[in-house]
């Protein structure tokens, strides 16, 4: 049996049968026992014994000698005298509850007042002189008349019918409850099968706020993540093909033109072809780096690094390029900058990419400022420019691969669209964060953080 619904219903049925059967059995036995007690005490069965005991007390003035008399009597000589076969065992107490006669053993102890209330009072001259208390274990031997037997049969039948009715109602309610649980699970199963078949647009229905509904919400989030990942994969494949096509086309056209004699095979044309090959090589290396980062296999040779000195040397290395482009490049650092734990070469790649972007897009006469400030357990490094900037709605996309939203930041200026994506992945591998924001007064500021060396 594979259906979860029927498995649950069978388990529920077993529990209900055990519960209802146990309750019906216990209630039936308790009802019969109490009814037999009532019939014994109030049904006139012991009237003769009560009269005999009252006569004995009236004759002797006390219960003295009655225990010996009861013990000596044969168990078959009348109901109540003796606890053997055919008789009903009992105890006899005085008005205060002290046991004076016991058909099972020597009389001893005191009976609580709550138990005396269920006994038969023995009166002499209008005064209670004792209580007759039949043994509970002898109730089954009390003979019942036909109406009393019919009453017990009707009680048993009523208990049976009530148990069956309770079983049916419980099964109905259980079926509805199980169906309310199984239905969302079936929706999840259908959606998961559709996703397994390649349809990532399917979503599971969400009903209510229980655990199954939370599972459906989590499933839908997973499906959305898969859909976004698949769309990103398709876009990335198309972007890579598009980015590779341009240099390959230029390279192929140049070589074919030289072979056909259109272009001379001179140093200038060979350098142009080599430049395209170098661009392809850089792009392939960038893609390899991103693939390693995505797989969590980006190796870092982390060591303690004097960040202020590192930034000063790096910025100095770009000063000549900045002067050539007519851009002012400055460094601002905090006087108490803590050392960081970083891979020097990878960090140089991060700062180099940010400075290259700034120099590529900032017009002549612009400014680029590299700032480093200390914080709680981390330092923040920002590269701010006063170039054309990026619209705020495009800022979240800056670190996506091959993304170009602003015409001012286009391929013609030399970028491959992978630099900022590489920056983010290298910084994240160091345990830091990256973000972009507009520069006050115009431009773009990109900031990343690095953890400091623990004290």
N, C-alpha and C positions, 0 to 999 in steps of 0.2 A: 504494500500500500504506500504510494508515493505522495499522496496529497497531504499537505500540512494541515488542512482543514479537518480531514477525517481522523488524522492522528490526534489532533487536539480534542476532537469530539469524543473519541474513544477514551482518552485519558480522563476527560471531564465526566463521561458516563461512569467510568469505574469509581471515581471519587464520589459522585452523587449516590451511586448504589450503596457504597460502603457507609456513607454518612447517613442517608435516609434509612437504610436497613438497621444500622446501629441505634439510631434514635427511636425507630418504631419498635425494635425489640426491647430496649430499656423502658420506654413509655408503657408498652404492653405489659411487661412483667410488673412494673411498679403499680400500674392501675389494677391488675388482677390481685396483687398482694394486698393493696389497700382496700379493695372491695371485699375480699375474703375477711380481712380484719373487721371491717364494718359489719359484714353479715354475721360474723361470730359474736361481736360485742353487742350489736344493736338488733340483731335478727331473731333474738329469743332462743338461740341455740344453747346458751349457758344459763338460762333462767332457772333451770332445776338446780344447777350447781350453786347459783347465788342464793337460792332459798335454803338449800341444805347448809351452806356456810352461815347464813344468818341465824338459822335454827341452832347450829352448834354454838355460836357465840351467845345467843340468848340463854341457852341451857347452862353453859359453863361460865359465862361472864367474862371470858377472855379467850385468846387463841392458844392457850397452853394445852399441850398434848396433841394438837391437830397435826403437826409434822409427823409424829410417830404413827398416827392413824393413817395418814395418806401414804406413808412409806409401806405400811403393812398391807394395804389394800391391793388386790390384784388389779392389774392394768385393764382388765376387761370388764370391771364392775362399774360401769357408768362413765359417761363422758366427763373429762376434766380430772378424774382421779388417776393420776399416773401419766407419764409421758411416753409410754410404749405404744405398740401398734394398736390402732383403734382408739386411742385417747389423745387428748389435747393437753400438752404440758402447760403449766402455769406457775405464776408466783402470786403469793398473797401477802399484802402489806398492811400495816396498821395505818391509821389516819395520817401519821407523820411521815409515811413512806418507808419505814423500816420493814425489811423482808422478814416475815414470820413463817412462811411456808414456801418451799421450793421443790417441785416434783423432780428436778434434775440433780440437785445436790443439796448439801446442807445450807439452810438459809443464812444469808449474811449480806451486809451492805444496806444501802439506802437508795431508794428510787427517786430521781428528781421529780419535782412537781409537774414539769411539762409532760413526763411520761404517765404520771398518775391521771392526768386529764383524759388520756385515751383508754383508761381501764374502766371496769364496771364497779361502781360503788356498792358496798354492802351496808345496808342500813338496818338498824334495830331500834324500834320505838322512835323513828324519825331522826336518828342520829347516825352519821356515817362512822362505822367501826372498822372499816378496811376497804381495800381495793383488790379486785381480781384482775390480774394481768396475764393473758395468754401469751405463750411463746410465739415469736414471729415465724420460726422455722417449722412450726406445726400447722401453719395456716392452710397449706395445700391439702391437708387431710381433713379439713372441715367440710362436711357434706353440704352441698348446695341444692336447693330445690330447683324445679324446672324453670321458673321465671328468672331466677338468678343465673342459671347456666345460660339461658337465652340472652340475658343482658351481656354477659361476658363475651359471647359469640358475636353479638352486634358490635361491641367495642373493638374486638379483634378485626372484624370486617371493615369497620370505619377506619382503623389505623392502616389497614392494607390499602384501602382506596385513597386515603390521604397521602400515603407514601407514593403510590403510583401517580397521583395528581401532581405532587411535588416534583417527582422525577420528570414528568412531561414538561412542566413549567420551567424547571431548571434546564432541561435540554433545549427548549425553545429560546430561552434567554442566552444560554451558552452559544447556541448556533448563531444568534444575531451578533453577539460580541465577537466570536471568532471570525464571522464574515466581515465585520468592520475592521478587523486586524488584517485578514488575508487579502482583502480588496486592494489596499495600498501596496502590499507586498507584490501582488500580481502586477500592479502598475509599474513598480520598480523593476520587476523581472522583464516585462515587455520593453521598458526603456533601455535596460542594460543590453538586451538582445539586439535592439536596433542600433545602439552605439557599437556593439561588437561587430555588426554588419557594415559599419562605416557611416551611419547616419548620425552625425554629431549634433544635429539640431533638435533631437528629441529631448524632452524634459519629462520627469516623473511628476504626476499630480501630487499636490500637497494638501492634505486635509487634517485640520486640527492642529494641536500643539504637542502631541505626545511624542514618544521616542521614535515611532515609525515616521511621523511627520518630520522630525528633526533629521532622520536618516534620508528622507526624500530631499530635504533642503540641501544636505551635504552632498548627495548624489548630483543634484542639479548644479551645484557649485563646481563639482569635479567635471561635469559635462561641459560647463561653460569654459573651464580652464583648458580642457582638451580641445574645445572648438577654437579658442584663441590661439593655443599652441599650434594647431593644425593650420590656421589661417596665417600665423606668423611664419610657419615653415614654408608655406606656399609663396608668401610674399618674399621671404628671404631667398628662396630658390630663383624667383623671377628677378629679384634685385641683383643677385650675384651674376646671373646670366647677362643682365643688362649692363652691369659694371664691367664685366669682362669683354663684352662685345665691342665697346668703343676702342680700347687700346688695341685689341686684336684686329679690328677693321683697319685702324690707322697703320698698324704694322704691316698687315697683309697688303694694303694699297701701296705703301712705300716700297716694299720689296718687289711687288709686281711691276711697279713703275720703273724701278732700277733695272729689272730683268728685261723689260721692253724697251729700254733706252730712253724712256720719257724723263726720268731723273738720272742725273749722273751718279755713278757709284763713287761718291767722294766722302770725305770725312764728315761733312755736315749732315748728309742723309743717313749715314751709319749712326751718328750720334743721336739723331732723331729716333731711329728705330730702337737704339739701346735705351733711350729714355722711356719708351713704351714698355720695353721688357722689364726695366726697373720698376715701373709703376705696377705691372702685373705681379712682379715678385713681392713688392710691398703689400699688395692686396692679399695675395695668397698667405703671406706671413701673418697679416692681421687676422685673417679668417682662421688660421691654425691656432693662433693665440686665443681667440674667442671660443673655439671648439674645446681647447684644453680647459678653459675656465668653466664652460658649461658642464664638462664632465668631472669637474672638481679635481683635475690633475695638473693645475697650474702650479709649478714648483716655485717656491719662494726661498731665497737665501737670506733670511731675515737676520739682522744684527742691529746693535745699538748705533743710531745715526744722529749726528749733530745736525739738526734740521736747519738751523740758521746758517751754518757754514755751507751746507749742501745747497740751499736755495741761492745763496750769494754766488756760488760757483756756477750754478745752472743759469741764473739770470745773466751773469757776465758772459757766458758762452753765446747768448742770443743778442747781445748788445750790438754787434756788428750788423747783423741782419736787420735789427730795428732801425739803426741809423740809416741803412741803405733804403729802407722803406719810408723814412721820415716819421717814425713813430717813437715817442718817448717811453722808455721802459724803466720802471722804478721798482725797488724792493722795500717793503716796510715790515719789520719784525718786532715782536715784543721783546723787551730786554731780558725777560725771565722765561724764555722759551725752553721747554723741557725737551730732552732727547726722545726720539721715537724708536720703535722697533720696526724696521722696514727693510725691504730688499732694495738696495741702492739703485741697481740697474732698472728694476721695474718702476721705482718711484721717479727715476729720471725720465722714463718713457711717459709717465703720467703728466709731469710738469711740462715736458717737451711738447706733448700733444696739445695741451692747453695754450702754451705760448705760441705754437705754430698756428693754431686756430685764430688767436687774437691778431697776430701779425698778418694773417691772410685776409682777414675781413675788416680790420680797422683802417680807415683811409689815412692818407698822408696828413700829418699834423695832429693825429690822434694820440691817445695816451693808453698805456697798459700798466696796471699796478698789481704787483704780487704782494699779498699781505699774509702774515702768519701770526696767529694769536693762540695763547695757551688757554686751556679750560680744565674741567674736571676729568682727569684721566685721559684727556685727548687734546690734540692741537688741531686747529682749523687753518687750512691754507686756501686762499681765494685768489683767483685771477680775474680782475675786473677791467673791462675796456669801455671806451666811449664810442664804440662803433655803431652800426645800424641797429643793433639789438634784435630781439626776437619777440613777437607778440606773446602775451601771457598765456593764451590758450595753446600755444605751441611748445611752451617750456617743458611739459611732461614728456614730450616726444623727442627731446634733444638727444637722449641717450639710447634711442633705438637705432638699430643698424640700418644704414643706407637712407636714413630719413633726412629730407631736405624740404623744409616748409617755406623758408624765406628765399626769394630770388636772389637776395644779396649774398647768400651762402650757397653757391651753386658749384657744380663740378668744374666749371671753367676756371675757378680760382684754385683748383688743384686738390681739393679734398676728395676722399673716397667714401665719406659717410660712415666710417668705422672708428674714427679716433675717439669720440666721446663714449662710444660703447665699450671700447677697450679701457678707457679711464675708469669707468664705473666698475668693470669686472676686476681690475687690478686692485682698486681701492677696497672693494668688498672682500677680496682675498686677504687683505691685510686686516680685516675687521673694522673697516671704516664705512663712511657714508658719503654720497655725492648728491648735490642738488644745484639747480640753476635758478637765478632770479634776476630781475631787471636791475641795472646799475642806476642809482639815483642820478637824474639828469640825462639819462639815455645811455644805452649800451647793454652789455650782458656781463653778469658775474657768475662764475662757476666756482663752487666751494667743495672741498673734500676734507674729511677728517681722518686722523690716524691716531691709534692708541699710543700713549706715552709709555716709557719704560717703567715698570713697577718699581717703587722704592724698596 
